[in-house]
Amino acid sequence: SLQAAAAWQRVETALQKYCEEEKRPIQDILHHAFRYFDLDSSGFVTPDQLKAALTGLGMDLSDEEVKEMVVEATGSADDEHIEYEDFLRIFGVKAKEAEKESPEAEAEASPRPGI
């Protein structure tokens, strides 16, 4: 939907601003951004986790808008979560272009700060 695409664009704009400030390419930070959204380090992002992360970024979206964002990311109304590859794809990055370790591997190797 147009609303979902606009919401993802706002997320991408925030990530690009961060990249410019840190002088790092977006591929370098997408892995860390996914971990921010993946609150339980499960390797995927649920609608509730997406909503919580977006709220933390100052984006107040309805449950329906968040569900539309999941559909936008996954390409399917049947999917109930966003996988890492879906997350990369929404920003136009192929998995091989992003960091070599998957979020699952890093989550096992180093626990989330603050937990």
C-alpha positions as CSV (number, residue, x, y, z in Angstrom):
1,S,0.0,0.0,0.0
2,L,1.0,3.6,-0.4
3,Q,1.0,4.2,3.4
4,A,3.3,1.2,4.0
5,A,5.7,2.3,1.3
6,A,5.7,5.8,2.7
7,A,6.4,4.4,6.2
8,W,9.3,2.2,4.9
9,Q,10.6,5.3,3.1
10,R,10.7,7.2,6.4
11,V,12.6,4.3,8.0
12,E,15.1,4.3,5.1
13,T,15.5,8.1,5.3
14,A,16.3,7.8,9.0
15,L,18.8,5.0,8.3
16,Q,20.4,7.1,5.5
17,K,20.8,10.1,7.8
18,Y,22.5,7.8,10.3
19,C,24.8,6.5,7.6
20,E,25.8,10.0,6.6
21,E,26.5,11.0,10.2
22,E,28.6,7.8,10.7
23,K,30.1,7.9,7.2
24,R,29.2,4.3,6.6
25,P,27.3,2.7,3.7
26,I,23.7,1.5,4.4
27,Q,24.8,-2.2,3.9
28,D,27.0,-1.8,7.0
29,I,24.2,-0.8,9.3
30,L,21.2,-2.8,8.1
31,H,22.3,-5.8,10.1
32,H,22.3,-3.7,13.3
33,A,19.1,-2.0,12.3
34,F,17.4,-5.4,12.0
35,R,18.6,-6.4,15.4
36,Y,17.0,-3.2,16.8
37,F,13.7,-4.2,15.2
38,D,14.1,-7.9,16.3
39,L,13.5,-7.3,20.0
40,D,13.8,-11.0,21.0
41,S,16.7,-11.9,18.7
42,S,14.6,-14.6,17.0
43,G,15.8,-13.8,13.5
44,F,12.5,-12.3,12.4
45,V,10.4,-9.2,13.2
46,T,6.8,-9.6,14.2
47,P,4.2,-6.8,13.7
48,D,4.3,-6.0,17.4
49,Q,8.1,-5.7,17.4
50,L,7.9,-3.6,14.3
51,K,5.4,-1.3,15.9
52,A,7.4,-1.0,19.1
53,A,10.6,-0.2,17.2
54,L,8.9,2.4,15.0
55,T,7.3,4.0,18.1
56,G,10.8,4.2,19.5
57,L,11.8,6.1,16.3
58,G,9.0,8.5,16.8
59,M,6.7,6.9,14.2
60,D,3.1,6.4,15.5
61,L,1.4,3.9,13.3
62,S,-1.8,2.0,13.6
63,D,-1.9,-1.8,13.8
64,E,-3.3,-1.9,10.3
65,E,-0.5,0.3,8.9
66,V,2.1,-2.0,10.6
67,K,0.4,-5.0,9.0
68,E,0.6,-3.3,5.6
69,M,4.3,-2.7,6.2
70,V,4.8,-6.4,6.8
71,V,2.9,-7.2,3.6
72,E,5.0,-4.6,1.8
73,A,8.2,-6.2,3.1
74,T,7.3,-9.8,2.5
75,G,5.1,-9.5,-0.6
76,S,2.5,-11.8,1.0
77,A,-0.6,-11.0,3.1
78,D,-0.1,-14.5,4.7
79,D,3.3,-13.8,6.3
80,E,3.1,-12.9,9.9
81,H,6.7,-11.7,10.3
82,I,9.6,-10.1,8.4
83,E,12.7,-12.3,7.9
84,Y,16.2,-10.7,7.5
85,E,16.2,-11.2,3.7
86,D,12.8,-9.4,3.5
87,F,14.2,-6.6,5.6
88,L,17.2,-6.2,3.3
89,R,15.1,-6.4,0.2
90,I,12.8,-3.5,1.3
91,F,15.9,-1.3,1.3
92,G,17.1,-2.7,-2.1
93,V,20.0,-4.7,-0.6
94,K,20.7,-8.3,-1.5
95,A,21.8,-10.5,1.4
96,K,25.3,-11.1,0.0
97,E,25.8,-7.3,-0.1
98,A,25.1,-7.0,3.6
99,E,27.2,-8.1,6.5
100,K,28.4,-11.7,6.2
101,E,27.0,-12.9,9.5
102,S,23.3,-13.4,9.8
103,P,21.4,-11.8,12.7
104,E,20.9,-15.3,14.2
105,A,24.6,-16.1,14.2
106,E,25.5,-12.8,15.8
107,A,22.7,-13.1,18.4
108,E,24.1,-16.4,19.5
109,A,27.6,-15.1,19.6
110,S,26.9,-11.8,21.4
111,P,23.8,-11.1,23.5
112,R,21.8,-8.0,22.9
113,P,23.1,-5.1,25.0
114,G,21.0,-4.3,28.0
115,I,19.5,-7.8,28.3
